[in-house]
Amino acid sequence: MRRLLLCLLLLAAPTARADLLYVLNSGDATIQVLDPRTGQDAARPIPVLREAHHLVLSPDRSLLLIGDSGGNEMLIVRPATGEVIRRERISNPYHLDFAPDGRRLVVTSLRRNQVDIYGWDGAALSLEHRLRMPDKPSHLAFSPDGAVVYVTLQGSRGLAAIEVASGRHLWTMDVGPEPAGVLWHNGRLLVGIMGRDHVAVVDPVARTVERTIAIGRGAHALFLSPDGATIYATSRVDSRITAIDSATLAVRAAWDFPGAGPDCLSFDREGRVWATLRWIGRILRLDPETGEQVIHRVGRSPHGILWVGR
């Protein structure tokens, strides 16, 4: 009887669901859905029309939006399963993010020199504003209140400020050659200067570069750790991931991956860093506490990456 009761309890218990890792292989026109424990496919790769680069969870985390910039398409995916719900025609969705209030999605179009502001009702997008922003609008970040979105202009040394509600271009300032990733942090904007070897610390009120943080040539993207203690920055030319103390902006640690070209990052629940190694078709799991590294093979030119806990 005791054995029968145990079997019944096991059958009634909810089945644990594995976490997933999404990797956008821009050189293969595929989205891989991986089991992060093994690095193996957890579902059939999702084909895209041409070239996916970046992705973002919806504000309620129920949907995953993936931009196929080369195919002019947005994929709407169930993050817990990898099921594609639908595909929408969207003009060159390169980098994308939701405003803090979750009511709008801003999309940069690197190839078409435009920034689009979409309304979001929780299920669908509607275009509200389109701005022509030469040259090569790249990455974006919002002010904490969501009133302003800041966009790097990779081809013209610029950082532009746009009023989200009206779509009005407020100003553009020079921050250095080939600005890429941008992150709002404690009243300042941190900008990866890909044409140099540093992160520019920008005062958006005075519109000045206050200082720079050396992280290596090809300084690219910036990501705040889930606990808010560390800013991780990637350098594609020197092939490095740098840990910056978020309170002091001092460099705490750095890890080199010769010839690998680390690009985008994500974090799992243990605080480990997942990175795409774009030049060698691999992804990396880095434990910043122990330095342990695990590398898995993926498709060609992996760019965006997202760990999804379930």
Secondary structure, 3 states (H helix, E strand, C coil): CHHHHHHHHHHHCCCCCCCEEEEEECCCCEEEEEECCCCEECCCCEECCCCEEEEEECCCCCCEEEEECCCCEEEEEECCCCEEEEEEECCCCCEEEECCCCCEEEEEECCCCEEEEEEECCCCEEEEEEEECCCCEEEEEECCCCCEEEEEECCCCEEEEEECCCCEEEEEEECCCCEEEEEEECCEEEEEECCCCEEEEEECCCCEEEEEEECCCCEEEEEECCCCCEEEEEECCCCEEEEEECCCCCEEEEEECCCCCEEEEEECCCCCEEEEECCCCEEEEECCCCCCEEEEECCCCEEEEEEECC
